[in-house]
């Protein structure tokens, strides 16, 4: 019984390996998890003491627990049963598919990653690239909002920098949760985005099971008070105008509300840029009539390389202004008190109209509109036209966001920014548009055109649910 036993070396190594794994999983790993869990709880406690809207417990739930809760939700189980009955697939197969969908969607929020990495990176990058300006402080906008309500920031989608900019803007008030598409599913970017609280949407999946799991996740987060940010347009604007709302996520948010329950308050946020980073890609996609963006990894790397080279040589210039304007918040509870044939469609249309009305007009869009489709215009004439446009914009309630000194410095700034990109050039007959960039000029002028087109509409109608500021 006590005699030595000879075994192969490889078997001895395997025994040691399995013994080590058993020791780690039963003794060391629980202690390590407990240590980091206590540390995270202390971090969250400190953060909640300074945040206007504390991080909700739902957002801090362990990802595996959230996935289990989602997969075994009664509404998800009902869809699984219906599909099994209709298609003949075993419920166990459908439940495993539901688990895979849930793993794709559910984030893995880390307060340390969000506030220690994502927020700091967002602030640094925003200020590096743009001169960031805010029309109204967020605290003033949220003054009339019940502290127990779920706040949803509703925004137009101009650039992928929108995520960075909005994270920077609300970092002192809350931790945002927002949806991202397939573009963000590249490692390690996907890890950082998931740890920052974003949830992934696979837009090509339209089957009932996937849609129900996605809707239930959004509804759970809304019911638990998680602050969210949504882009109702569903994608980047190809024309430069604010488009119509797609009602998917909005319908999930409205579906989470119950009379007498937690209110949902929508805060319209309008974003405007002197330079949209993807502008040429978006213009090309619009001309082709497709949403397939022809921006290769190599072209992106070349762009970033050029900017780094300019920065090292002291020749880097900011890309102009990035301006943010907040609209009047809308209470869903108050909105639903009025009769609506289609509450979701009415709410979406009204919120998008409010965003359009608040889009700030910066120097580049103003100059683009002043060209009025002409190839060359004298500088003095551009200043005169821009001044007339500013007057008309103010008459219709729009907000021109110009540098100190007014119209003339704004025109000078816009000419400088566009000349650096060879979009315009100053010649003897005035400021001339590069013929190959006329569509780009139209892209930036679209924001001004949209404001002026609204001048024919009636004056501002109060929307049910408006919160006084």
C-alpha positions in Angstrom: 0.0 0.0 0.0 2.8 2.3 0.8 5.1 1.2 -2.0 6.3 3.8 -4.6 4.3 3.9 -7.8 6.0 4.9 -11.1 4.0 7.1 -13.4 5.0 9.0 -16.6 6.2 12.5 -16.2 3.4 13.9 -18.4 0.8 12.4 -16.1 2.5 13.8 -13.0 2.5 17.3 -14.6 -1.2 16.9 -15.4 -2.0 15.9 -11.8 -0.1 18.9 -10.5 -1.9 21.2 -13.0 -5.3 20.0 -12.0 -4.4 20.2 -8.3 -3.3 23.8 -8.8 -6.4 24.7 -10.6 -8.6 23.2 -7.9 -6.6 25.1 -5.2 -7.0 28.4 -7.1 -10.7 28.0 -7.8 -11.6 26.9 -4.3 -9.3 28.9 -2.1 -7.4 31.7 -3.9 -9.9 33.0 -6.5 -12.8 33.6 -4.1 -10.4 35.6 -1.9 -9.1 37.6 -4.8 -12.7 38.3 -6.1 -13.7 39.3 -2.6 -10.8 41.7 -2.3 -11.5 43.4 -5.6 -15.3 43.4 -4.9 -14.7 45.3 -1.6 -12.3 47.7 -3.4 -14.9 48.3 -6.1 -17.6 49.0 -3.5 -15.4 51.6 -1.9 -14.8 53.3 -5.3 -18.5 53.3 -6.1 -19.3 54.8 -2.7 -16.9 57.7 -3.2 -18.2 58.2 -6.8 -21.8 58.3 -5.7 -21.0 60.9 -3.1 -20.1 63.4 -5.8 -22.4 62.3 -8.7 -25.7 64.0 -9.1 -27.2 60.7 -10.2 -25.6 57.8 -8.3 -24.6 54.6 -10.1 -27.6 52.2 -9.9 -27.1 48.7 -8.4 -28.4 47.1 -11.6 -25.4 48.6 -13.5 -23.1 47.0 -10.9 -24.6 43.6 -11.1 -22.1 40.8 -12.0 -22.4 40.1 -15.8 -23.0 36.4 -15.4 -25.9 37.1 -13.0 -27.4 39.7 -15.4 -27.2 37.2 -18.3 -29.0 34.5 -16.2 -31.6 37.0 -15.2 -32.2 38.1 -18.8 -32.3 34.5 -20.2 -34.8 33.4 -17.6 -37.0 36.5 -17.8 -40.7 35.4 -18.2 -41.1 37.3 -21.4 -38.0 35.8 -23.0 -39.2 32.3 -21.8 -42.6 33.0 -23.6 -40.9 33.7 -26.9 -38.7 30.6 -26.5 -41.9 28.5 -26.0 -43.7 30.1 -28.9 -40.7 29.6 -31.3 -40.3 26.0 -30.1 -44.0 25.3 -30.8 -44.0 27.0 -34.2 -40.6 25.8 -35.6 -40.2 22.4 -33.9 -36.8 23.3 -32.3 -36.2 22.0 -28.8 -36.5 24.6 -26.1 -33.0 23.7 -24.8 -31.5 24.8 -28.2 -33.5 28.0 -28.2 -32.4 28.7 -24.6 -28.8 28.3 -25.5 -29.3 30.7 -28.4 -30.9 33.2 -26.0 -27.9 32.8 -23.7 -25.5 33.6 -26.6 -27.6 36.6 -27.6 -27.5 37.8 -24.0 -23.7 37.4 -23.8 -23.4 39.6 -26.9 -25.6 42.3 -25.5 -24.9 42.6 -21.8 -22.1 44.9 -20.8 -19.5 44.3 -18.0 -19.5 47.7 -16.4 -16.5 48.7 -14.3 -16.6 51.9 -12.4 -12.8 51.9 -12.3 -12.5 51.5 -16.1 -15.3 54.1 -16.8 -14.2 56.9 -14.5 -10.5 56.0 -14.4 -9.9 55.4 -18.1 -12.9 56.1 -20.3 -13.8 59.5 -18.8 -10.3 60.7 -18.6 -9.6 59.6 -22.2 -12.8 61.3 -23.4 -11.9 64.6 -21.7 -8.3 64.5 -23.1 -9.4 63.6 -26.6 -12.3 66.0 -26.8 -10.1 68.9 -25.7 -7.2 67.9 -27.9 -9.3 67.8 -31.1 -12.0 70.4 -30.5 -12.7 73.6 -28.8 -15.7 72.2 -26.8 -18.5 74.6 -26.0 -21.7 74.0 -24.1 -24.7 76.2 -24.5 -26.3 75.5 -21.2 -24.8 73.8 -18.1 -26.3 70.3 -17.6 -27.1 71.0 -14.0 -29.5 73.8 -15.1 -31.1 71.5 -17.7 -31.7 68.8 -15.1 -32.9 71.2 -12.3 -36.6 70.2 -12.7 -36.0 66.5 -13.0 -37.1 64.2 -10.2 -34.1 62.5 -8.6 -35.8 59.2 -8.8 -36.5 59.4 -12.5 -34.6 57.6 -15.2 -32.8 60.2 -17.4 -32.3 59.5 -21.1 -30.2 61.8 -23.2 -31.6 61.9 -26.8 -29.0 63.1 -29.4 -28.5 63.6 -33.1 -25.7 61.4 -34.5 -23.1 63.4 -36.5 -19.9 61.5 -35.7 -18.4 58.6 -33.8 -16.9 61.3 -31.7 -20.4 61.9 -30.3 -19.8 59.0 -27.8 -16.6 60.6 -26.6 -18.0 64.1 -26.4 -21.2 63.1 -24.5 -19.2 60.9 -22.0 -17.0 63.9 -21.3 -20.0 66.2 -20.9 -22.0 64.2 -18.3 -19.1 62.6 -16.5 -19.6 64.8 -13.4 -23.3 63.9 -13.2 -23.7 60.2 -14.0 -22.3 57.1 -15.7 -23.9 56.6 -19.1 -25.2 53.5 -20.7 -25.5 53.6 -24.5 -25.9 51.2 -27.5 -23.1 50.6 -29.9 -23.2 48.7 -33.2 -21.0 46.1 -34.9 -18.2 48.6 -35.5 -17.2 48.4 -31.8 -16.9 44.6 -31.7 -13.2 44.6 -32.4 -10.9 43.5 -29.5 -9.5 45.3 -27.4 -11.9 48.2 -28.3 -14.9 45.9 -27.5 -13.5 45.2 -24.0 -13.1 48.8 -23.2 -16.5 49.8 -24.5 -18.2 46.9 -22.7 -16.4 47.8 -19.4 -17.6 51.4 -19.9 -21.2 50.2 -19.7 -22.2 50.1 -23.4 -24.4 47.3 -24.7 -23.9 45.9 -28.2 -26.6 45.8 -30.9 -26.4 43.5 -33.9 -28.6 45.5 -36.3 -28.9 42.7 -38.8 -30.6 40.3 -36.3 -34.3 40.9 -36.6 -35.6 37.6 -35.2 -38.2 37.8 -32.4 -36.0 36.1 -29.8 -33.1 38.5 -30.2 -35.4 41.5 -30.3 -37.1 40.4 -27.1 -33.8 39.9 -25.2 -32.6 43.3 -26.4 -35.8 45.0 -25.4 -35.9 43.3 -22.0 -32.3 44.4 -21.2 -33.2 48.0 -22.1 -36.4 47.8 -20.1 -34.7 46.3 -17.1 -32.0 49.1 -17.1 -34.7 51.7 -17.5 -36.9 50.3 -14.7 -33.8 50.3 -12.4 -33.0 54.0 -13.1 -29.9 53.6 -15.2 -29.0 56.8 -17.0 -28.8 56.3 -20.7 -27.9 58.0 -24.0 -29.6 57.1 -27.3 -29.1 58.1 -30.9 -32.7 57.7 -32.4 -31.5 58.2 -36.0 -29.9 54.7 -35.7 -26.7 55.7 -37.6 -24.5 58.6 -38.7 -26.2 61.4 -40.8 -25.1 61.0 -44.4 -26.5 64.4 -45.4 -25.6 66.7 -42.5 -29.2 67.1 -41.5 -31.0 65.6 -38.4 -33.0 62.7 -39.7 -36.2 61.0 -38.5 -36.2 58.7 -35.5 -36.1 55.0 -35.7 -38.4 53.8 -33.0 -36.8 50.5 -31.9 -34.9 51.6 -28.7 -37.5 54.4 -28.1 -40.3 51.8 -28.1 -38.4 49.7 -25.5 -38.0 52.7 -23.3 -41.7 53.7 -23.5 -42.6 50.0 -23.0 -40.7 50.0 -19.7 -42.9 52.7 -18.2 -45.9 52.0 -16.1 -48.4 54.5 -14.7 -47.4 55.4 -11.1 -44.0 53.8 -11.6 -40.6 55.4 -12.1 -40.7 58.3 -14.5 -38.5 58.5 -17.7 -37.3 61.9 -18.5 -35.8 62.6 -22.0 -33.2 65.3 -22.4 -32.8 66.5 -26.0 -29.1 67.1 -26.8 -28.1 68.7 -30.1 -24.5 68.3 -31.4 -22.7 70.5 -34.0 -19.2 70.4 -35.4 -16.9 72.5 -37.5 -15.4 69.3 -38.7 -17.0 65.8 -38.7 -14.1 63.4 -38.7 -15.9 61.0 -41.1 -17.3 63.7 -43.4 -15.8 62.6 -46.7 -16.7 59.0 -46.0 -20.3 60.0 -45.2 -20.6 62.2 -48.3 -19.3 59.3 -50.5 -21.8 56.9 -48.9 -24.6 59.3 -49.6 -23.6 59.7 -53.2 -23.5 55.9 -53.6 -26.9 55.5 -51.9 -25.5 53.0 -49.3 -24.6 52.9 -45.7 -21.4 50.9 -46.4 -18.6 53.2 -45.3 -15.4 52.8 -47.4 -12.9 53.6 -44.6 -10.3 51.0 -44.4 -8.1 50.4 -41.3 -5.1 51.5 -43.4 -6.8 54.9 -44.3 -7.7 55.4 -40.6 -4.1 54.6 -39.6 -2.7 57.1 -42.2 -5.0 59.8 -40.9 -4.0 59.2 -37.3 -0.3 59.1 -38.4 -0.6 62.5 -40.2 -2.1 64.1 -37.1 0.7 62.6 -34.8 3.3 63.8 -37.3 1.8 67.3 -37.2 1.7 67.3 -33.4 5.3 66.3 -33.1 6.3 69.0 -35.6 4.2 71.7 -33.8 1.9 72.0 -36.7 -1.2 70.4 -35.3 -4.4 72.6 -35.3 -7.6 71.7 -33.6 -10.5 70.8 -35.9 -12.5 73.8 -34.9 -15.4 73.8 -32.5 -17.7 71.1 -31.1 -20.8 72.6 -29.7 -23.5 71.1 -27.5 -27.0 72.5 -26.8 -29.5 71.1 -24.3 -33.2 71.3 -24.9 -36.1 71.3 -22.5 -36.5 67.9 -20.8 -39.7 65.9 -21.4 -41.4 63.7 -18.8 -42.8 60.5 -20.2 -45.4 60.3 -17.4 -46.7 63.8 -18.3 -46.5 63.1 -22.0 -48.6 60.0 -21.7 -51.4 61.9 -20.0 -52.3 63.5 -23.4 -54.0 61.3 -26.0 -51.8 59.8 -28.7 -52.7 57.6 -31.7 -49.2 56.2 -31.6 -47.3 57.4 -28.5 -43.9 56.1 -29.6 -44.0 57.7 -33.1 -45.4 61.0 -31.6 -42.7 61.1 -29.0 -39.9 60.3 -31.5 -41.1 62.9 -34.0 -41.4 65.6 -31.2 -38.0 64.8 -29.7 -36.2 64.9 -33.1 -37.9 68.2 -33.9 -36.6 69.6 -30.6 -33.1 68.4 -31.4 -33.2 70.0 -34.9 -34.3 73.3 -33.4 -31.4 73.3 -31.0 -28.5 72.2 -33.3 -25.8 75.0 -33.0 -24.5 76.6 -36.1 -20.7 76.9 -36.1 -18.4 78.9 -38.4 -17.8 76.2 -41.0 -21.6 75.4 -41.6 -22.3 79.1 -41.7 -19.6 79.7 -44.3 -20.7 76.7 -46.3 -24.3 78.1 -46.4 -23.0 81.5 -47.4 -21.6 80.2 -50.7 -25.1 79.5 -51.8 -23.9 76.9 -54.3 -21.5 79.3 -56.0 -17.9 78.3 -56.9 -16.2 81.5 -55.9 -17.4 84.4 -53.7 -15.5 87.5 -52.5 -14.6 87.5 -48.8 -16.5 90.7 -48.2 -19.6 89.2 -49.8 -19.2 86.1 -47.8 -19.2 88.2 -44.6 -22.3 90.1 -45.7 -24.2 86.9 -46.6 -23.1 85.2 -43.3 -24.4 88.2 -41.4 -27.7 88.0 -43.1 -27.9 84.3 -42.4 -27.1 84.8 -38.7 -30.0 87.3 -38.5 -32.4 84.9 -40.1 -31.2 82.0 -37.9 -31.9 84.0 -34.8 -35.3 85.0 -36.1 -36.3 81.3 -36.3 -34.8 80.5 -32.9 -31.6 78.8 -33.9 -28.3 79.4 -32.1 -25.3 80.6 -34.0 -22.2 79.6 -32.0 -19.6 82.1 -33.2 -16.3 83.3 -31.9 -15.9 86.6 -30.1 -16.3 89.5 -32.5 -19.2 87.9 -34.4 -19.6 87.2 -38.1 -16.3 88.4 -39.6 -14.0 86.4 -37.3 -16.3 83.4 -37.8 -15.8 83.6 -41.6 -12.1 84.0 -41.1 -12.0 80.9 -38.9 -14.0 78.8 -41.3 -11.9 79.8 -44.3 -8.7 78.9 -42.3 -10.1 75.5 -41.3 -11.3 74.6 -44.8 -8.2 75.9 -46.5 -6.0 73.6 -44.3 -7.9 70.7 -45.9 -7.8 72.2 -49.4 -11.6 72.4 -49.5 -11.4 76.1 -50.3 -8.6 78.5 -51.4 -8.2 82.2 -51.5 -7.6 83.5 -55.0 -7.8 86.8 -56.9 -11.6 86.5 -57.5 -12.3 85.6 -53.9 -12.7 82.4 -51.9 -13.0 79.5 -54.3 -14.4 76.1 -53.5 -12.3 73.1 -54.7 -14.6 71.5 -57.4 -14.2 68.0 -56.0 -15.3 69.2 -52.6 -18.6 70.8 -53.5 -20.6 68.0 -52.0 -18.6 68.5 -48.7 -19.7 72.1 -48.7 -23.3 71.0 -49.1 -22.9 68.5 -46.3 -22.0 71.3 -43.8 -24.5 73.8 -45.2 -27.3 71.3 -44.6 -27.6 72.2 -40.9 -28.3 75.9 -41.8 -30.7 74.9 -44.6 -32.6 72.7 -42.1 -33.0 75.6 -39.7 -34.2 78.0 -42.4 -36.6 75.4 -43.8 -38.3 75.3 -40.4 -39.0 79.0 -40.7 -42.1 78.2 -42.8 -43.5 76.1 -39.9 -45.6 77.6 -37.2 -44.1 78.9 -33.9 -42.9 76.7 -31.1 -45.7 74.5 -29.9 -45.5 73.3 -26.3 -45.1 69.6 -26.1 -47.0 67.5 -23.5 -44.5 66.6 -20.8 -42.3 69.7 -20.9 -40.4 70.3 -17.7 -39.8 74.0 -16.8 -36.2 74.9 -16.4 
